[in-house]
């Protein structure tokens, strides 16, 4: 499921496409970069569920302790 989500997120420009392009420029093959993107989507989703937040394209502002 996340593989298909990663694949479909490559079509529009945005942070997923930029992440994929960065992995490709690091020398990863298409399949490896796509799996890295799928893993990243899992990590983002888990963080949203864990913190009980809604998705926003920009990272949240954290306060220094």
Buried (B, 14 or more C-beta within 10 A) or exposed (E): EBBEBBEEBBEEEEEBBEBBEEBBEEEBEEEEBBBBBBEBBBEEEEEEEEEEEEEEEEEEEEEEE
